[in-house]
Amino acid sequence: MKRFVTYYRVSTAKQGESGLGLQAQRNSVDNYIQGKGEMIKAFTEVETGTRKKKRVEIYKAIELAKKEKAVLLVAKLDRLARDVEFTAALYNANIEFICVDNPNANKLTIQLLSVIAEHEAEVISTRIKDALRVKKDKIKSGNYINKDGSQMKPVDGKIRLGNPNGFSDYQKMGVEKIKENSLTNKANIQAMDIICSARKEGMTFQQIADKLNNLQYTTRRGKQFNPIQVQRLYKRCEED
């Protein structure tokens, strides 16, 4: 009998709580596992449009599958297959994995999907750069009209995209205040001591995050730490 670590992914917090998308993935996984083995643990990634590059649960799932020598069971490969970071992580994990919606997928399939995803990302990047170049040319020639009907012109001889006036004084104060709060926050300062010491001992960012959470440290917003937040704080150790 095999042992499984399951990974689910939903696009919004609403889906993560009770959405049909998550339930459908759970049903497909339950049907697949039935008679084949047992599930050790399930990880659910809840993403929003602005947080797709901050996946944490997939790495936890991979790490546990490695530790327990279990099979990583991915409920849905379809949209994830177009993500370079995900396909690369899955390919390099060197563990057995099964995609419920595509059970015939193997390491070669994932590698090919990763190459395709990377190519699509490059095409999109080129398309955006070309569009911005056209916009700059129009601004320079005085032919670009904003949505409010005003004409966008170079400011002090420089071409700016977005708000031609840049941040207002009030907005600049807001940015500086956020930086100040982050640097002087008591929770961050306490956590940094542990992070700096733990990195010297060779611990990974995930291991440090787990350690902080086990010690009941929280971020300045009162939430649990994840590897990305730990990495950001560690950069300050390097700066100091």
C-alpha positions as CSV (number, residue, x, y, z in Angstrom):
1,M,0.0,0.0,0.0
2,K,1.3,3.4,-1.0
3,R,1.4,6.5,1.2
4,F,0.4,9.8,-0.4
5,V,1.1,13.5,0.3
6,T,-1.6,15.5,-1.5
7,Y,-1.3,19.0,-3.0
8,Y,-4.4,21.1,-3.9
9,R,-4.5,24.6,-5.4
10,V,-7.3,27.1,-5.5
11,S,-7.3,30.6,-7.0
12,T,-9.1,32.6,-4.2
13,A,-9.6,32.6,-0.5
14,K,-13.3,31.9,-1.0
15,Q,-12.6,28.8,-3.0
16,G,-10.1,27.7,-0.4
17,E,-12.7,27.9,2.4
18,S,-15.6,26.1,0.8
19,G,-15.5,26.5,-3.0
20,L,-16.5,23.8,-5.4
21,G,-13.1,23.9,-7.1
22,L,-11.4,22.6,-3.9
23,Q,-14.1,20.0,-3.2
24,A,-13.9,18.7,-6.7
25,Q,-10.1,18.2,-6.3
26,R,-10.7,16.4,-3.0
27,N,-13.3,14.1,-4.5
28,S,-10.9,13.2,-7.4
29,V,-8.1,12.5,-5.0
30,D,-10.3,10.4,-2.7
31,N,-11.5,8.4,-5.6
32,Y,-7.9,7.8,-6.8
33,I,-6.5,6.8,-3.4
34,Q,-9.3,4.4,-2.6
35,G,-7.9,0.9,-2.5
36,K,-4.3,2.1,-3.3
37,G,-3.1,3.4,0.0
38,E,-3.4,6.1,2.6
39,M,-3.0,9.9,2.7
40,I,-0.4,11.2,5.2
41,K,-1.2,14.9,4.8
42,A,-2.9,17.4,2.4
43,F,-1.6,20.8,1.5
44,T,-3.8,23.5,0.0
45,E,-2.3,26.5,-1.8
46,V,-4.7,29.5,-1.8
47,E,-3.7,32.1,-4.4
48,T,-4.9,35.5,-5.4
49,G,-4.0,37.4,-8.6
50,T,-1.2,39.3,-6.8
51,R,0.3,36.3,-4.9
52,K,0.9,33.6,-7.5
53,K,4.6,33.9,-7.1
54,K,4.5,33.4,-3.3
55,R,3.7,29.7,-3.2
56,V,4.7,28.0,0.0
57,E,2.6,24.9,0.4
58,I,4.0,23.1,-2.7
59,Y,7.5,23.2,-1.1
60,K,6.1,21.9,2.2
61,A,4.4,19.0,0.3
62,I,7.6,18.1,-1.6
63,E,9.7,18.2,1.6
64,L,7.3,15.9,3.5
65,A,7.0,13.5,0.5
66,K,10.8,13.3,0.5
67,K,11.0,12.8,4.2
68,E,8.3,10.1,4.3
69,K,9.3,8.5,1.0
70,A,5.7,9.0,-0.1
71,V,4.1,9.7,-3.4
72,L,3.2,13.4,-4.1
73,L,-0.3,13.4,-5.4
74,V,-1.2,16.6,-7.4
75,A,-4.9,17.0,-7.8
76,K,-4.8,19.2,-10.9
77,L,-1.8,19.7,-13.2
78,D,-3.6,21.7,-16.0
79,R,-3.1,25.4,-15.1
80,L,-0.1,24.7,-12.8
81,A,1.7,23.1,-15.8
82,R,2.1,26.5,-17.3
83,D,4.0,27.8,-14.3
84,V,7.7,27.6,-14.7
85,E,8.5,27.7,-11.0
86,F,6.0,24.9,-10.2
87,T,7.1,22.6,-13.0
88,A,10.8,23.1,-12.2
89,A,10.2,22.4,-8.5
90,L,8.3,19.2,-9.3
91,Y,10.9,18.1,-11.8
92,N,13.8,18.7,-9.5
93,A,12.2,17.1,-6.5
94,N,13.4,13.6,-7.4
95,I,10.3,12.0,-5.8
96,E,7.5,9.9,-7.2
97,F,4.5,12.0,-8.2
98,I,1.1,11.4,-9.8
99,C,-1.2,13.9,-11.3
100,V,-4.8,12.8,-10.8
101,D,-6.1,14.7,-13.8
102,N,-3.2,13.4,-15.9
103,P,-2.0,10.0,-14.4
104,N,0.2,9.3,-17.4
105,A,2.4,12.4,-16.8
106,N,6.0,11.6,-15.9
107,K,9.3,13.5,-15.4
108,L,9.7,13.9,-19.2
109,T,6.2,15.3,-19.4
110,I,6.9,17.8,-16.6
111,Q,10.2,18.8,-18.2
112,L,8.5,19.5,-21.6
113,L,5.7,21.4,-19.9
114,S,8.4,23.5,-18.0
115,V,10.1,24.4,-21.3
116,I,6.8,25.4,-22.9
117,A,5.8,27.4,-19.8
118,E,9.2,29.2,-19.9
119,H,8.8,30.0,-23.6
120,E,5.3,31.4,-23.0
121,A,6.6,33.6,-20.2
122,E,9.3,35.0,-22.5
123,V,6.7,35.6,-25.3
124,I,4.5,37.5,-22.8
125,S,7.4,39.5,-21.5
126,T,8.4,40.5,-25.0
127,R,4.9,41.5,-25.9
128,I,4.7,43.7,-22.8
129,K,8.0,45.4,-23.5
130,D,7.0,46.0,-27.1
131,A,3.7,47.6,-26.0
132,L,5.5,49.8,-23.5
133,R,8.0,50.9,-26.1
134,V,5.2,51.9,-28.4
135,K,3.6,53.9,-25.5
136,K,6.9,55.7,-24.8
137,D,7.2,56.6,-28.5
138,K,3.7,58.0,-28.5
139,I,4.3,60.0,-25.4
140,K,7.5,61.4,-26.8
141,S,5.7,62.5,-30.0
142,G,2.8,63.9,-28.0
143,N,0.3,61.5,-29.4
144,Y,-0.7,59.6,-26.2
145,I,-4.0,60.4,-24.7
146,N,-4.9,59.3,-21.1
147,K,-8.2,57.8,-20.2
148,D,-9.4,61.1,-18.8
149,G,-8.8,62.8,-22.2
150,S,-5.6,64.6,-21.1
151,Q,-2.4,64.4,-23.1
152,M,0.6,62.7,-21.5
153,K,3.8,64.5,-22.1
154,P,7.4,64.0,-20.9
155,V,8.2,65.5,-17.4
156,D,11.4,67.3,-17.1
157,G,12.5,65.8,-20.4
158,K,11.9,62.2,-19.1
159,I,9.2,59.8,-20.2
160,R,7.2,58.3,-17.3
161,L,4.7,55.5,-17.6
162,G,1.7,55.5,-15.3
163,N,1.3,58.7,-13.2
164,P,3.4,61.3,-15.0
165,N,3.8,63.2,-11.7
166,G,5.1,60.2,-9.8
167,F,4.3,59.7,-6.1
168,S,2.8,62.6,-4.3
169,D,4.4,63.8,-1.0
170,Y,1.7,62.0,0.9
171,Q,2.4,58.7,-1.0
172,K,6.1,59.1,-0.4
173,M,5.5,59.5,3.3
174,G,3.4,56.3,3.2
175,V,6.2,54.3,1.6
176,E,8.8,55.6,4.1
177,K,6.5,54.9,7.0
178,I,6.1,51.3,5.9
179,K,9.9,50.8,5.7
180,E,10.3,52.5,9.1
181,N,7.7,50.3,10.8
182,S,9.3,47.2,9.3
183,L,12.8,48.1,10.6
184,T,11.7,49.1,14.1
185,N,9.0,46.5,14.6
186,K,9.7,44.5,17.8
187,A,8.5,41.2,16.4
188,N,10.8,41.5,13.4
189,I,13.8,42.5,15.6
190,Q,13.3,39.4,17.8
191,A,12.8,37.1,14.9
192,M,16.0,38.4,13.1
193,D,18.2,37.3,16.0
194,I,17.0,33.7,15.5
195,I,17.1,33.9,11.7
196,C,20.7,35.2,11.6
197,S,21.9,32.5,14.1
198,A,20.0,29.7,12.4
199,R,21.4,30.5,8.9
200,K,24.9,30.4,10.3
201,E,24.0,26.9,11.5
202,G,23.0,25.9,7.9
203,M,19.2,25.8,8.4
204,T,17.0,26.4,5.4
205,F,14.5,29.3,5.3
206,Q,11.7,26.7,5.6
207,Q,13.3,25.1,8.7
208,I,13.7,28.6,10.2
209,A,10.1,29.5,9.5
210,D,8.9,26.3,11.2
211,K,11.2,27.0,14.2
212,L,9.8,30.6,14.6
213,N,6.2,29.3,14.3
214,N,6.9,26.5,16.9
215,L,8.2,29.2,19.2
216,Q,5.0,31.2,18.6
217,Y,6.8,34.1,17.0
218,T,4.6,36.0,14.6
219,T,5.1,38.6,11.9
220,R,4.4,42.3,12.6
221,R,0.9,41.6,11.2
222,G,0.4,38.8,13.7
223,K,0.6,35.9,11.2
224,Q,2.8,32.9,11.0
225,F,6.2,33.1,9.2
226,N,6.8,31.5,5.8
227,P,10.2,31.0,4.0
228,I,9.8,34.2,1.9
229,Q,9.3,36.4,5.0
230,V,12.3,34.8,6.6
231,Q,14.4,35.4,3.6
232,R,13.5,39.1,3.6
233,L,14.5,39.5,7.2
234,Y,17.7,37.6,6.6
235,K,18.7,40.1,4.0
236,R,18.9,42.7,6.8
237,C,21.3,40.5,8.7
238,E,23.5,40.6,5.6
239,E,23.2,44.4,5.4
240,D,24.1,44.8,9.1
